[in-house]
Structure formats: C-alpha cells, structure tokens
Amino acid sequence: MSTEPVPALEVQALTAGYDRSTVLDGVDLRLAPGGALGLLGRNGVGKSTLIMTLMGLVTPTSGRVLLDGRDTTGRRPDVIARAGVALVPQGRRIWAPLTVAEHLALAGRGHGRRWTVDSVLDLLPRLRERLAQPAGRLSGGEQQMLAVARALLTDPRLMLLDEPSDGLAPAIVDQIAGLLGTLRREGVAILLVEQDLHLAFTVCDEIAVMEKGRIVHRATTTRFRADRATAHRLLGVA
C-alpha cells in the first residue's frame, strides 16, 4: 500500500477560458501538503487564469481539480474557500474606504479557526499600528500585507498568490518572502505566480513553467536555477 500523502492540490487535464477562447489547454499539476510551487511564464500564457479557475472564478470546460483529494471542479468560490483555499489576487483588491480593522473583522468571522485577528497581527505587527487607517491610505507594501492577512483569516491549507511582488520595492519583497516562509513552516501550501525570480526562488522548492496554456517544464528550484539554457528558452532571462 502506498504511503504517499494526498496532494494538497491536484489538477488533471484542466481546460478553461473566456467566451469561446481557450486559455488553459490541459493543465496538469500537483502540490504536496505544505509545499511551495512557483509558477512562472511569459505574460499571457494562462497563469492568472489558472489561479482564477482554481478559486472558482472561472469555470473549467473539462478536467478536474482536487483539493486534499476532494473534487472541487466548477464549485463556487465560497465553497472552495470553505474547503481551505485562499486567494491573494494581483493588485491586492482591498476596499479603500474600509479601515484595516474592518477588513480583518470581515475576513475573520467564524469560530474555531487556527488563525485569529490577534495571531495575524502578531505575524504582521505593522498592521496593528494601522488598524484605524483606511486601507486606501496604506503604502503598497502595507496593502499587500493586508491582502495576505485577509486571506490567512479564512484559515487556508492552500494559498494562491498572484504576483504579490507587483509594484513593491525590493526590501518589501524580501519581507513578503519571509512571511511566506513562515506560512510554509505553519503547514500552508503555496502556489505562487510570480515574475520576480528572486522571490520565487527564495520561497519555492519547485518551479513549473507555463507556455500556451500548458505546464511545459517542472523541476526543483535548485535544478531550475542551474539550468540556465532552459530558463532562457522558456522565460527569456539569463
């Protein structure tokens, strides 16, 4: 009998798109519990569409999505969130007029959760200093921290992050990397869509590359970094 743990996420031949166009063309992906996978690729290859489909915001046309072995294909976003998936979307998408405290109160509704407002604020002390401040007046880095805090308060086992470094200074990106490392040690699996290779290499133990709606390459981070020819061919970087 196999003792291999059930994947936190398993994607099987997933196809999805918009209107009559196909963006995802048979995506296969596995992510172990507590693992971290960096999803790389040029613009327009389907990375964000994959994230949105996994979260239930885009309906797949075929294939399957399994979360901890349970089929969530085509389920509503609220059902998927209750199954243990949280999204940190590109651009943060915080509600500018609401205060930090109001964001956390809305996200933290519910009982018996491992992550509470207090534990999240202990992890992100800068937000504790900004509780009364409208989110629209936060810096870009503080808004990103708020987006992560909001996601954590849903008590996820899997966190989907879409370009969390977008528009942030290198020092703030390093803080994001440290935060994601802490979440991994707490057992949260991470699927990270990212253009910042430094962040992806720091956080993730595996790298997958998308091209034309498919996963075309996967390797450990160490092997991917050592294979400069493949990185250049797939990503156009040295």
C-alpha positions as CSV (number, residue, x, y, z in Angstrom):
1,M,0.0,0.0,0.0
2,S,1.3,3.5,-0.9
3,T,2.1,5.8,1.9
4,E,2.4,8.9,-0.3
5,P,0.4,11.7,1.2
6,V,-2.7,13.0,-0.6
7,P,-1.7,16.2,-2.6
8,A,-2.9,19.5,-1.2
9,L,-3.7,20.3,-4.8
10,E,-4.0,18.1,-7.9
11,V,-5.0,19.5,-11.3
12,Q,-5.8,17.0,-14.0
13,A,-6.1,17.9,-17.7
14,L,-7.7,21.2,-16.8
15,T,-9.2,23.3,-19.7
16,A,-10.7,26.7,-19.3
17,G,-11.1,30.1,-21.0
18,Y,-13.3,33.1,-21.7
19,D,-16.2,33.2,-24.1
20,R,-15.1,31.0,-26.9
21,S,-11.4,31.2,-26.4
22,T,-9.3,28.5,-24.7
23,V,-6.6,29.8,-22.3
24,L,-5.8,26.7,-20.2
25,D,-5.2,23.7,-22.5
26,G,-4.9,20.6,-20.4
27,V,-3.0,21.7,-17.3
28,D,-1.6,19.0,-15.0
29,L,-0.2,20.0,-11.6
30,R,0.4,18.5,-8.2
31,L,1.3,20.3,-5.0
32,A,2.2,18.4,-1.8
33,P,0.9,19.4,1.6
34,G,3.0,22.3,2.9
35,G,4.8,22.6,-0.4
36,A,5.5,25.7,-2.4
37,L,5.4,25.8,-6.1
38,G,6.5,28.8,-8.2
39,L,4.5,29.1,-11.4
40,L,6.5,31.1,-14.0
41,G,5.9,32.0,-17.6
42,R,5.7,34.9,-20.0
43,N,2.8,37.3,-20.0
44,G,-0.4,35.9,-21.4
45,V,0.3,32.2,-21.1
46,G,-2.5,31.5,-18.6
47,K,-1.0,31.8,-15.2
48,S,-3.6,34.1,-13.7
49,T,-6.4,32.2,-15.5
50,L,-5.2,29.1,-13.7
51,I,-5.3,30.8,-10.3
52,M,-8.8,32.2,-11.0
53,T,-10.1,28.8,-12.2
54,L,-8.7,27.0,-9.1
55,M,-10.5,29.6,-7.0
56,G,-13.8,29.1,-8.8
57,L,-13.8,32.5,-10.5
58,V,-13.5,30.9,-14.0
59,T,-15.5,27.8,-14.8
60,P,-13.5,25.0,-16.4
61,T,-14.7,23.3,-19.5
62,S,-13.0,20.0,-18.8
63,G,-10.6,18.3,-16.4
64,R,-10.6,18.1,-12.6
65,V,-9.4,20.0,-9.6
66,L,-8.8,18.0,-6.4
67,L,-8.2,19.7,-3.0
68,D,-6.9,17.3,-0.4
69,G,-8.4,14.5,-2.6
70,R,-11.8,16.1,-2.8
71,D,-13.2,17.1,-6.2
72,T,-14.0,20.9,-6.3
73,T,-14.1,21.2,-10.1
74,G,-16.5,24.0,-11.0
75,R,-17.6,24.7,-7.5
76,R,-18.5,28.3,-6.3
77,P,-15.7,30.4,-4.9
78,D,-17.3,30.4,-1.4
79,V,-17.4,26.6,-1.4
80,I,-13.7,26.4,-2.5
81,A,-12.8,28.9,0.2
82,R,-14.5,26.8,2.9
83,A,-12.6,23.8,1.6
84,G,-9.4,25.6,2.6
85,V,-8.2,27.7,-0.3
86,A,-7.4,31.4,0.0
87,L,-6.6,33.9,-2.8
88,V,-4.2,36.8,-2.7
89,P,-5.1,38.5,-6.0
90,Q,-2.9,40.5,-8.3
91,G,-3.3,44.2,-7.4
92,R,-4.3,43.4,-3.8
93,R,-8.0,44.4,-4.4
94,I,-8.5,45.8,-0.9
95,W,-11.5,48.0,-0.2
96,A,-10.0,51.5,0.0
97,P,-12.6,53.2,2.3
98,L,-12.6,50.4,5.0
99,T,-10.1,50.5,7.8
100,V,-7.6,47.8,8.4
101,A,-9.6,46.7,11.4
102,E,-12.8,46.5,9.4
103,H,-11.0,44.3,6.7
104,L,-9.8,41.9,9.4
105,A,-13.2,41.8,11.2
106,L,-14.9,40.9,7.9
107,A,-12.4,38.2,7.0
108,G,-12.2,36.8,10.5
109,R,-15.8,35.9,11.0
110,G,-16.3,32.4,12.2
111,H,-15.3,30.2,15.1
112,G,-12.7,27.6,15.9
113,R,-10.1,28.9,13.4
114,R,-6.4,28.5,13.8
115,W,-5.7,32.0,12.5
116,T,-7.3,34.7,14.5
117,V,-7.0,38.5,14.2
118,D,-4.6,38.6,17.1
119,S,-2.3,35.9,15.7
120,V,-2.3,37.5,12.3
121,L,-1.4,40.9,13.8
122,D,1.4,39.2,15.8
123,L,2.7,37.9,12.4
124,L,2.2,41.3,10.8
125,P,2.8,43.9,13.5
126,R,2.8,46.8,11.1
127,L,-0.9,46.3,10.5
128,R,-1.5,46.6,14.3
129,E,-0.1,50.1,14.0
130,R,-2.5,50.9,11.2
131,L,-5.8,49.4,12.5
132,A,-7.7,52.7,12.4
133,Q,-6.4,53.7,9.0
134,P,-8.4,53.4,5.8
135,A,-6.8,50.8,3.6
136,G,-6.6,53.2,0.6
137,R,-4.1,55.3,2.6
138,L,-1.7,52.4,3.2
139,S,1.6,52.0,1.3
140,G,1.7,49.4,-1.4
141,G,3.6,47.0,0.9
142,E,1.1,47.5,3.7
143,Q,-1.8,46.8,1.3
144,Q,-0.1,43.6,0.3
145,M,0.3,42.6,3.9
146,L,-3.4,43.3,4.4
147,A,-4.3,41.2,1.4
148,V,-2.3,38.3,2.9
149,A,-3.8,38.9,6.4
150,R,-7.3,38.8,4.9
151,A,-6.5,35.5,3.2
152,L,-5.0,34.0,6.3
153,L,-8.1,34.7,8.3
154,T,-10.0,32.2,6.2
155,D,-7.7,29.6,7.7
156,P,-6.4,28.2,4.5
157,R,-4.4,25.0,3.9
158,L,-3.6,26.2,0.4
159,M,-2.8,29.8,-0.5
160,L,-2.9,31.1,-4.1
161,L,-0.8,34.2,-4.7
162,D,-0.9,36.1,-8.0
163,E,2.1,38.5,-8.5
164,P,2.5,39.6,-4.8
165,S,5.7,41.5,-5.6
166,D,3.9,43.7,-8.2
167,G,4.9,47.3,-7.7
168,L,6.8,46.8,-4.5
169,A,10.3,47.9,-3.5
170,P,12.9,45.1,-3.1
171,A,13.0,45.5,0.7
172,I,9.3,44.9,0.8
173,V,9.6,41.9,-1.5
174,D,12.1,40.4,1.0
175,Q,9.5,40.9,3.8
176,I,6.9,39.1,1.7
177,A,9.4,36.2,1.2
178,G,10.0,36.0,4.9
179,L,6.2,36.0,5.5
180,L,5.6,33.2,3.0
181,G,8.4,31.2,4.5
182,T,6.7,31.5,7.9
183,L,3.4,30.3,6.4
184,R,5.1,27.3,4.9
185,R,6.5,26.3,8.3
186,E,2.9,26.6,9.7
187,G,1.9,24.0,7.1
188,V,0.2,26.2,4.5
189,A,0.8,25.0,0.9
190,I,1.6,27.8,-1.5
191,L,1.1,28.2,-5.3
192,L,2.9,31.4,-6.3
193,V,2.5,33.1,-9.6
194,E,5.4,35.5,-9.9
195,Q,7.6,37.4,-12.3
196,D,10.2,38.2,-9.6
197,L,12.5,35.2,-9.8
198,H,14.3,36.1,-6.6
199,L,11.0,35.8,-4.7
200,A,10.0,32.6,-6.4
201,F,13.4,31.0,-5.8
202,T,13.5,32.1,-2.2
203,V,10.1,30.8,-1.3
204,C,9.5,27.8,-3.5
205,D,11.2,24.4,-3.5
206,E,9.8,23.6,-7.0
207,I,9.3,25.6,-10.2
208,A,6.8,25.0,-13.0
209,V,6.7,26.9,-16.3
210,M,3.6,27.6,-18.3
211,E,3.6,28.1,-22.1
212,K,0.4,28.4,-24.2
213,G,-1.9,27.2,-21.5
214,R,0.2,24.1,-20.5
215,I,2.8,23.2,-18.0
216,V,5.8,22.5,-20.2
217,H,8.6,22.2,-17.6
218,R,8.9,21.4,-13.9
219,A,12.0,21.0,-11.7
220,T,13.3,21.6,-8.2
221,T,14.3,25.2,-7.7
222,T,17.9,24.1,-7.4
223,R,17.9,22.3,-10.7
224,F,16.0,25.0,-12.5
225,R,18.4,27.7,-11.3
226,A,21.3,25.6,-12.5
227,D,19.8,25.0,-16.0
228,R,20.3,28.5,-17.5
229,A,19.7,27.4,-21.0
230,T,16.2,26.2,-20.2
231,A,15.4,29.3,-18.2
232,H,16.5,31.5,-21.1
233,R,14.5,29.4,-23.6
234,L,11.3,29.4,-21.6
235,L,11.4,32.8,-19.9
236,G,13.9,34.9,-21.9
237,V,16.1,35.5,-18.9
238,A,19.7,34.7,-18.1
